């Protein structure tokens, strides 16, 4: 599990919306519970600050880290994915958003960034240079930050004979891999006797690991229409498992975080 992913979970749960910065030593102590070493935490914090995800504030000899506006937007989006969007798309009107683009090899980095943003927004590659997503997506918001408007075509469409919507799902999305991810999550967390992740020292560690695991799945799930998925689609059971465990860990995790964190109000 990437240290930055655990860090995002930590800031999303215990810092987002509070207007505070957290002492680096507190972050080191919390992530040590999840097996992340001090040097790794320090280098991850420095890297996130360099990428304008975190802001530093110094008080005396202590350095505190808070969220930038960009990081808050990213974490708010993740929060919506987890608690509002849900794991299964039952609100389906038959439309698709299509994004077509062509970028030369000299702009390989921008092409990679565009593909990454499309995947995050639930698009799948139907064929070379053509990506689709169920429903009407705000593709302009995906493309605009990259400055690629002139290289991208966006269309709203419906499947017509002989094309079937189920065929689009099959061609553009690796549903077998998505389902396997949910089954792996259930294997790790839906433990009958005893608490999941018995190696974790406490519920704060379990909370951070659980949220990191689940957000990784949510990011990889394009939120496909329920009618084109198997009836035993594992996302439904996995989401129930996640929400039950998340609520169960919250009281003890919040208490442990309050005890462990040295915070500083930020203006």
Secondary structure, 3 states (H helix, E strand, C coil): CCHHHHHHHHHHHHCCCCCEEEEHHHHHHHHHCCCCCHHHHHHHHHHHHHCCCEEEEEECCEEEEEECHHHHHHHHHHHHHHHHHCCCECCCCCEEEEEEECCCHHHHHHHHHHHHHHHHCCCEEEECCEEEEECCCCHHHHHHCCCCHHHEEEEEEECCCCCCHHHHHHHHCCHHHHHHHHHHHHHHHCCCCCCCCCCCCCHHHHHHHHHHHHHHHHHHCCCCEHHHCCCCCCHHHHHHHHHHHHHHHHHHHHHHHHHHCCEEECC
